[in-house]
Amino acid sequence: MNVIQTELPGVLILEPRVFGDARGFFFESYNARDFRETTGLTIDFVQDNHSRSTKGVLRGLHYQLEQAQGKLVRVASGRVFDVAVDIRRASPSFGRWTGVELSETNQRMFWIPPDFAHGFVVLSESADFLYKTTDYYAPQHERCILWNDPAIGIDWHFDGAPLLSAKDRAGTPLAEADLPVFRQ
């Protein structure tokens, strides 16, 4: 597995070894030993999630105050632009974002550590989005930062108005958000 460091400390792009031939392809989407050896992280994943969305759906920017979730995400079909935002107030990279295109073609994965906000927008006609989390979903602790907060300035790589849930339309600007304490 190839590991690419992003401009945000701890946020990683992972490129698995894909074995392909005329029949199709095979790759290990997760191997605990390989993940630990290539990233230096020992992670216990407790939940797998799968969402399907149509073109223009934007989900995010989500995080949990308690039971913060680290997420290893990838796309099984389609194409998305995926984003991580550092929301740790005392962090040197507070309020900065990084993003990567994830697709069924490039097979890339994205590691978003706990205490980062996460979101994605679907660029293809539809996308199946898979993610492993380090803690359980806890709706009572979930928060949402406004997807288009100018203080963050995310370039979503999408033209037009995204399709948003009521929760995502009602997101809080970063300056007013209830945020986690910085944990090193």
LUMKE-328004 format. One line per 3 residues: number of its first residue (from 1); their letters; for each residue x, y, z of N, C-alpha, C, O. Coordinates in steps of 0.1 Angstrom, whole numbers, always signed. Atoms other than C-alpha are relative to their C-alpha. Example, Ala and Ser with C-alpha at 12.3 -4.5 7.8 and 13.67 -1.06 7.14 Angstrom:
2
1> as> +9:-12:+0:+123:-45:+78:+9:+12:+0:+19:+12:+7  -9:-11:+0:+137:-11:+71:-8:+11:+8:-3:+22:+9
***
This chain:
184
1> mnv> +8:-12:+0:+0:+0:+0:+9:+12:+0:+19:+13:+7  -7:-13:+1:+12:+35:-9:-7:+10:+9:-19:+11:+8  +6:-10:-9:+6:+62:+18:+5:+13:-5:+17:+16:-6
4> iqt> -3:-14:+4:+4:+98:+7:-4:+9:+11:-16:+9:+15  +3:-10:-10:+6:+125:+34:-7:+12:-7:-3:+16:-18  +6:-12:+5:-17:+154:+29:+5:+12:+8:+14:+11:+17
7> elp> -5:-12:-7:-12:+190:+41:-5:+1:+14:-1:+9:+22  +5:+0:-13:-32:+182:+72:+6:-12:+7:+5:-23:+3  -6:+11:-8:-12:+162:+98:-10:-11:+4:-20:-8:+10
10> gvl> +8:+12:-4:-27:+127:+102:-10:-4:-10:-15:-15:-10  +10:+4:+10:-50:+128:+72:+8:-6:-12:+18:+0:-17  -8:+8:+9:-38:+102:+47:-8:-4:-12:-20:-7:-11
13> ile> +5:+6:+12:-45:+91:+11:+7:-13:-1:+19:-14:-1  -6:+13:+1:-40:+54:+7:-3:-6:-13:-14:-6:-18  +1:+6:+13:-34:+36:-26:+3:-15:+2:+15:-19:+3
16> prv> -3:+14:-2:-38:-2:-23:+6:-6:-13:+6:+0:-23  -6:+8:+11:-20:-27:-45:-12:-7:-7:-19:-15:-1  +11:+6:+8:-46:-36:-72:+6:-10:-10:+15:-6:-18
19> fgd> -5:+10:+9:-41:-68:-91:-11:-2:-11:-22:-6:-7  +11:+1:+11:-60:-67:-125:+5:-8:-12:+17:-9:-14  -2:+6:+13:-63:-87:-156:-13:+0:-8:-22:+8:-5
22> arg> +11:-1:+8:-88:-94:-183:-13:-4:+7:-24:+0:+2  +12:+4:-8:-112:-108:-157:-6:+11:+9:-17:+10:+12  +4:-11:-9:-113:-77:-136:+12:+3:+10:+23:+4:+5
25> fff> -11:-3:-9:-93:-69:-104:-3:-6:+14:-14:-11:+16  +0:+4:-14:-86:-78:-68:+9:+9:+8:+20:+12:+4  -9:-7:-9:-73:-58:-39:-6:-2:+14:-18:-4:+16
28> esy> +4:+1:-14:-74:-60:-1:-4:+15:+4:+5:+24:+4  +5:-13:-4:-95:-30:+10:+4:+3:+14:+5:+15:+18  -5:-3:-14:-83:-34:+46:+7:-13:+5:+2:-24:+4
31> nar> -7:+10:-6:-57:-55:+62:+7:+7:+13:+15:+15:+11  -5:-6:-12:-49:-46:+99:+15:+1:+1:+21:+12:+4  -14:+0:+0:-13:-56:+97:+7:+10:-10:+15:+17:-6
34> dfr> -5:-9:+11:-6:-38:+64:-3:+15:+4:+6:+23:+2  +4:-14:-4:-25:-7:+76:+10:+5:+11:+15:+16:+10  -9:-4:-11:-4:-6:+108:+14:+2:-4:+21:+12:-1
37> ett> -14:-1:+4:+29:-12:+91:+3:+12:-10:+13:+18:-10  -2:-11:+10:+24:+14:+63:-4:+14:+6:+2:+24:+1  +4:-14:-6:+7:+42:+84:+6:+2:+13:+6:+14:+18
40> glt> -5:-2:-13:+22:+36:+118:-12:+1:+10:-9:+4:+22  +12:-1:-8:-14:+36:+132:-6:-14:+4:-7:-23:-5  +7:+12:-5:-30:+8:+153:-14:+5:+3:-17:+12:+12
43> idf> +14:-5:+0:-67:+13:+147:-9:-12:+2:-7:-23:-4  +10:+10:-1:-96:-8:+159:-13:+6:-6:-19:+15:-1  +13:-4:+6:-126:-4:+136:-11:-8:+6:-10:-20:+8
46> vqd> +12:+6:-6:-160:-11:+151:-12:+0:-8:-22:-7:-4  +12:-1:+7:-185:-3:+125:+3:+3:-15:+12:+11:-18  -1:-3:+14:-188:-4:+87:-13:+6:-5:-24:+2:-1
49> nhs> +12:-7:+5:-212:+19:+68:+1:+0:-15:+12:-1:-21  +1:-1:+14:-224:+20:+32:-11:+9:-4:-22:+8:+1  +11:-9:+4:-243:+48:+16:+1:+1:-16:+11:-1:-22
52> rst> +1:-2:+15:-255:+53:-20:-7:+13:-2:-17:+16:+5  +5:-14:+2:-261:+88:-33:+0:+3:-15:+8:-3:-22  +0:-4:+14:-270:+104:-66:+9:+12:-2:+13:+19:+7
55> kgv> -9:-12:+4:-251:+131:-85:-5:+13:+7:-16:+16:+8  +3:-12:-6:-249:+163:-66:-3:+0:+15:-4:+10:+21  +2:+1:-14:-256:+149:-32:+12:+4:+8:+23:-1:+5
58> lrg> -11:-3:-9:-234:+165:-6:-4:-3:+14:-14:+1:+20  +2:+5:-13:-231:+149:+28:+11:+6:+9:+23:+3:+6  -10:-5:-8:-213:+168:+55:-2:+15:+3:-11:+21:-2
61> lhy> -12:+5:-6:-195:+183:+72:-3:-5:+14:-7:+2:+23  +4:+7:-13:-201:+158:+101:+11:-4:+9:+23:-6:+4  -10:+4:-10:-183:+150:+133:-8:-3:+13:-20:+0:+14
64> qle> +6:+3:-13:-191:+137:+168:+9:+6:+11:+21:+5:+11  -7:-6:-11:-181:+157:+200:+6:-11:+9:+18:-10:+13  -5:+12:-8:-178:+125:+220:-2:-12:-9:-9:-12:-19
67> qaq> -1:+11:+9:-171:+91:+206:+4:+4:-14:-1:-1:-24  -5:-5:+13:-152:+109:+179:+4:-12:-9:+11:-22:-4  -3:+11:+10:-149:+87:+148:+11:+3:-9:+11:+13:-16
70> gkl> -9:+0:+11:-119:+81:+128:-6:-8:-12:-14:-17:-9  +7:+6:+11:-130:+71:+93:+10:-4:-11:+19:+4:-15  -8:+5:+12:-113:+50:+65:-11:-2:-11:-19:-10:-10
73> vrv> +11:-1:+10:-134:+58:+34:+5:-4:-14:+17:-2:-17  -3:+3:+14:-135:+46:-2:-13:-1:-8:-24:-1:-2  +11:+1:+9:-158:+44:-32:+0:-13:-7:+10:-16:-14
76> asg> +1:+12:+7:-170:+11:-45:-5:+1:-15:+0:-6:-24  +5:-3:+13:-188:+25:-75:-3:+15:-1:-8:+21:+8  +2:-14:+2:-189:+60:-89:+12:+8:+3:+23:+3:+3
79> rvf> -11:-10:-2:-168:+91:-81:-5:+11:+10:-16:+16:+8  +4:-11:-9:-169:+116:-52:+13:+9:+2:+24:+5:+0  -11:-8:-6:-148:+145:-39:-2:+0:+15:-12:+4:+20
82> dva> +1:+2:-14:-141:+138:-3:+9:+10:+8:+20:+14:+3  -6:-11:-7:-131:+164:+23:+2:-3:+15:-7:-9:+21  -3:+0:-14:-115:+165:+58:+3:+14:+4:+11:+21:-3
85> vdi> -3:-14:-5:-115:+197:+79:+5:-2:+15:-1:-9:+23  -6:+1:-13:-93:+201:+110:-9:+10:+9:-9:+22:+7  +9:-8:-8:-118:+213:+137:+5:+0:+15:-2:+3:+24
88> rra> -6:+0:-13:-94:+210:+167:+5:+15:+3:+15:+19:-3  -3:-14:-2:-93:+246:+181:+15:+3:+2:+20:+13:-3  -14:-3:-3:-57:+244:+194:+10:-5:-10:+22:-4:-8
91> sps> -8:+6:+10:-44:+227:+163:+6:+11:-9:-1:+21:-12  -6:-9:+9:-19:+246:+141:-7:+1:-13:-6:+11:-21  +7:+0:+13:-40:+236:+111:-16:+2:+2:-23:-2:-7
94> fgr> +14:-2:-3:-74:+246:+127:-7:+7:-12:-2:+17:-17  +8:-7:+11:-100:+255:+100:+5:-3:-14:-2:+1:-23  -5:+4:+13:-79:+241:+71:-7:-13:-5:-11:-21:+3
97> wtg> +6:+12:+6:-93:+215:+47:+10:-6:-10:+19:+0:-15  -7:+7:+11:-79:+189:+23:-10:-9:-6:-20:-13:+1  +10:+8:+7:-97:+169:-3:+7:-9:-10:+18:-7:-14
100> vel> -5:+9:+10:-92:+140:-27:-12:-6:-7:-23:-8:-2  +10:+7:+8:-112:+124:-55:+2:-15:+3:+13:-20:+2  +1:+14:-2:-122:+89:-46:-9:-6:-11:-20:-1:-13
103> set> +8:+6:+11:-135:+66:-74:+2:-15:-1:+12:-20:+5  -2:+14:+3:-140:+31:-85:+12:-3:-9:+17:-14:-9  -11:+1:+9:-113:+37:-110:+14:+1:+7:+22:-7:+5
106> nqr> -13:-2:-6:-85:+51:-88:+2:-9:+13:+13:-11:+18  +0:+9:-12:-94:+28:-58:+7:+6:+12:+10:-2:+22  -7:-6:-11:-79:+53:-34:-9:-1:+12:-22:-2:+11
109> mfw> +7:-1:-13:-89:+54:+3:+5:+13:+7:+16:+18:+4  -3:-13:-7:-89:+84:+26:-1:-3:+15:-12:-8:+20  +1:+2:-15:-81:+82:+64:-2:+14:+6:+6:+23:+4
112> ipp> +4:-13:-7:-98:+110:+84:+1:-4:+15:-7:-11:+20  -2:+3:-14:-86:+109:+120:-12:+5:+8:-20:+14:+4  +10:-6:-9:-110:+115:+150:+2:+15:+1:+13:+20:+0
115> dfa> -1:-15:-2:-118:+152:+156:+2:+8:-12:+6:+19:-11  +0:-7:+12:-119:+161:+120:-14:-1:-5:-21:-11:-4  +13:+1:+6:-151:+170:+102:+2:-6:-14:+13:-5:-20
118> hgf> -1:+7:+12:-159:+150:+71:-12:+2:-9:-23:+3:-4  +11:-1:+9:-180:+154:+40:+5:-4:-14:+16:-5:-17  -3:+3:+14:-182:+144:+3:-12:+5:-8:-23:+6:-4
121> vvl> +10:-3:+10:-201:+154:-28:+2:-10:-12:+13:-14:-15  +0:+10:+11:-210:+129:-56:+1:+7:-13:-6:+16:-17  -3:-5:+13:-196:+137:-90:-5:-8:-11:-7:-3:-22
124> ses> +6:+9:+11:-209:+107:-110:-15:-1:+2:-21:+6:+10  +15:+2:+0:-245:+97:-117:-5:-5:+14:-15:-1:+18  +2:+5:-14:-244:+78:-84:+13:-5:+5:+23:-7:-2
127> adf> -13:+6:-6:-218:+65:-59:-4:-8:+12:-13:-5:+20  +1:+9:-12:-216:+37:-34:+13:+4:+8:+24:+1:+4  -11:-5:-9:-195:+51:-5:+1:-9:+12:-9:-11:+19
130> lyk> -2:+10:-11:-180:+27:+21:+9:+7:+10:+19:+13:+7  -9:-4:-10:-165:+36:+54:+0:-8:+13:-10:-13:+17  -3:+7:-13:-150:+20:+85:+2:+11:+10:+8:+21:+7
133> ttd> -1:-10:-11:-153:+39:+118:+7:-6:+12:+5:-18:+15  -7:+4:-12:-133:+37:+150:-9:+1:+12:-5:-4:+23  +10:+0:-11:-163:+44:+172:-14:-1:-6:-16:+1:-18
136> yya> +13:+1:+5:-200:+39:+170:-7:+13:-2:-4:+23:+4  +8:-12:+3:-225:+64:+156:-7:+3:+13:-14:-5:+19  +6:-5:-12:-238:+85:+184:-8:+13:-3:-2:+23:-2
139> pqh> +7:-12:+4:-265:+108:+172:-1:+12:+10:-2:+23:+6  +1:-11:-10:-267:+127:+205:+13:+8:+0:+13:+20:+5  -13:-8:+1:-230:+138:+199:+3:+5:-14:+13:+12:-15
142> erc> -3:-4:+14:-232:+144:+162:-3:+15:-2:-12:+21:+4  +1:-14:+4:-227:+179:+149:+3:+2:-15:+8:-7:-21  -2:-3:+14:-226:+195:+115:+5:+14:-2:-2:+24:+2
145> ilw> -5:-13:+3:-205:+224:+102:-6:+3:-14:-6:-6:-23  +6:-4:+13:-220:+244:+73:+10:-3:-12:+21:+1:-11  -8:+5:+11:-207:+229:+40:+7:+11:-8:+17:+9:-13
148> ndp> -6:-10:+8:-201:+262:+24:+4:+12:+8:+4:+24:+4  -5:-10:-9:-187:+282:+53:+11:+7:-6:+21:+1:-9  -11:-8:+7:-166:+310:+37:+13:+0:+9:+24:+2:+3
151> aig> -12:+0:-8:-142:+308:+67:+9:-12:-3:+21:-12:-1  -8:+12:+4:-132:+273:+55:+4:+1:-14:+15:-2:-18  -3:-2:+14:-135:+280:+18:+2:-13:-8:+12:-13:-16
154> idw> -2:+13:+7:-138:+244:+5:-4:+2:-15:-15:+7:-18  +3:+2:+15:-136:+240:-33:-5:-14:-2:+3:-23:-2  +6:+13:+1:-160:+212:-37:+1:-7:-14:-3:-19:-15
157> hfd> -2:+6:+14:-151:+205:-74:-13:-4:-6:-14:-13:-13  +13:+3:+5:-188:+206:-82:-7:+14:-3:-7:+23:+5  +7:-12:+5:-207:+232:-102:-15:-2:+3:-20:-13:+1
160> gap> +14:+1:-2:-243:+240:-93:-3:-1:+15:+6:-2:+24  +5:+1:-14:-264:+237:-61:+0:-15:+4:-7:-23:-3  +0:+14:-4:-258:+204:-42:-13:-3:+6:-21:+5:+11
163> lls> +12:+5:-6:-286:+183:-29:+4:-3:+15:+13:-11:+18  -3:+0:-14:-286:+186:+9:-11:-6:+9:-23:-3:+6  +10:+4:-9:-304:+170:+38:-3:+12:+9:+4:+22:+8
166> akd> +4:-11:-9:-322:+193:+63:+11:+2:+10:+14:+14:+13  -11:-1:-10:-294:+186:+88:+11:+7:-6:+17:+16:+1  -12:-7:+7:-267:+197:+63:-3:+14:-4:+6:+22:-3
169> rag> +3:-14:+2:-286:+228:+53:+0:+9:+12:+3:+21:+11  +0:-7:-12:-288:+238:+89:+13:-1:+8:+14:+3:+19  -13:+1:-6:-251:+233:+96:+4:+13:+6:-1:+24:+2
172> tpl> -5:-11:-7:-233:+257:+119:+13:+5:-6:+21:-3:-9  -13:-5:+5:-205:+281:+107:+11:-5:+10:+8:-6:+22  -11:+4:-8:-171:+270:+121:+1:+9:+12:+4:+4:+23
175> aea> -2:-10:-11:-169:+302:+143:-10:-2:+11:-7:+2:+22  +11:+2:-10:-201:+292:+161:-1:-14:+4:-10:-17:+13  +1:+14:-2:-196:+255:+162:+4:-5:+14:+14:+0:+19
178> dlp> -4:+7:-12:-194:+233:+193:+10:-10:-4:+7:-19:-12  -11:+8:+6:-160:+217:+187:+7:-8:+11:+6:-5:+23  -8:+8:-9:-139:+190:+203:+12:+7:+5:+17:+16:-1
181> vfr> -13:-5:-6:-109:+197:+225:+11:-7:-8:+10:-19:-12  -11:+5:+7:-76:+192:+208:+7:-12:+7:+11:-10:+19  -6:+12:-6:-62:+157:+215:+12:-4:-8:+11:-6:-20
184> q> -12:+3:+7:-26:+150:+205:+1:-15:-2:+11:-19:-9
***
